[in-house]
Amino acid sequence: MIHPRIDELLENVDSRYALVIVAAKRARQINDYHHQLGEGIGFEQAPPPLVESRSKNYLTMALEEVSEGKLKYSYPKK
């Protein structure tokens, strides 16, 4: 079974498309954060994970953040 469930995730985003974009960008930020730790650089550009996760997978961490409502996003105005 996949956790968090898709119906829980869609409560915090507008659409599945938005979910994919938000989660992918956040997973990249978490990846950058972990790489910066290894290099001894601060985390000004990539904040640490916002939730405690049993998973080591960055995408799963990002989806858990979405599920708990920790991420806010907006569409850029044209």
C-alpha positions as CSV (number, residue, x, y, z in Angstrom):
1,M,0.0,0.0,0.0
2,I,1.3,3.4,-0.9
3,H,1.6,6.0,1.9
4,P,0.5,8.7,2.0
5,R,-2.6,7.9,0.0
6,I,-3.4,9.9,-3.1
7,D,-6.8,11.1,-1.7
8,E,-5.0,12.5,1.3
9,L,-2.4,14.3,-0.9
10,L,-5.1,15.8,-3.2
11,E,-6.7,17.6,-0.2
12,N,-3.7,19.9,0.0
13,V,-3.1,20.6,-3.7
14,D,-5.2,21.7,-6.6
15,S,-4.6,18.8,-8.9
16,R,-2.5,15.7,-9.6
17,Y,-0.3,17.9,-11.9
18,A,0.4,20.4,-9.1
19,L,1.2,17.5,-6.8
20,V,3.8,16.1,-9.2
21,I,5.4,19.5,-9.7
22,V,5.5,20.4,-6.0
23,A,6.7,17.0,-4.8
24,A,9.4,16.8,-7.5
25,K,10.8,20.3,-6.7
26,R,10.7,19.7,-3.0
27,A,12.5,16.3,-3.4
28,R,15.2,18.1,-5.3
29,Q,15.6,20.6,-2.4
30,I,15.8,17.8,0.1
31,N,18.5,16.1,-2.1
32,D,20.4,19.3,-2.3
33,Y,20.2,19.7,1.5
34,H,21.7,16.3,2.1
35,H,24.5,17.0,-0.4
36,Q,25.3,20.3,1.3
37,L,25.6,18.6,4.7
38,G,28.3,16.3,3.3
39,E,30.2,19.3,1.9
40,G,29.9,21.3,5.2
41,I,27.9,24.1,3.6
42,G,24.9,25.8,5.4
43,F,21.4,25.1,4.2
44,E,20.3,28.6,3.2
45,Q,19.3,27.5,-0.3
46,A,17.9,24.1,0.6
47,P,15.9,23.8,3.8
48,P,16.0,20.5,5.7
49,P,13.0,18.0,5.6
50,L,10.0,19.4,7.4
51,V,8.8,16.0,8.7
52,E,10.2,13.0,10.5
53,S,10.2,10.2,8.0
54,R,11.1,6.5,8.2
55,S,11.8,6.6,4.5
56,K,15.2,7.5,3.1
57,N,13.5,8.3,-0.3
58,Y,13.4,12.1,-0.9
59,L,10.2,11.9,-3.0
60,T,8.5,10.0,-0.2
61,M,9.6,12.7,2.3
62,A,8.3,15.4,0.0
63,L,4.9,13.6,-0.4
64,E,4.7,13.3,3.4
65,E,5.3,17.0,3.7
66,V,2.4,17.7,1.2
67,S,0.2,15.3,3.1
68,E,0.8,17.1,6.4
69,G,0.2,20.5,4.8
70,K,3.8,21.7,5.4
71,L,4.2,23.0,1.9
72,K,2.6,26.1,0.4
73,Y,2.9,27.0,-3.3
74,S,1.4,29.4,-5.8
75,Y,1.3,29.7,-9.5
76,P,3.4,32.4,-11.1
77,K,1.4,35.3,-12.6
78,K,2.0,35.9,-16.3
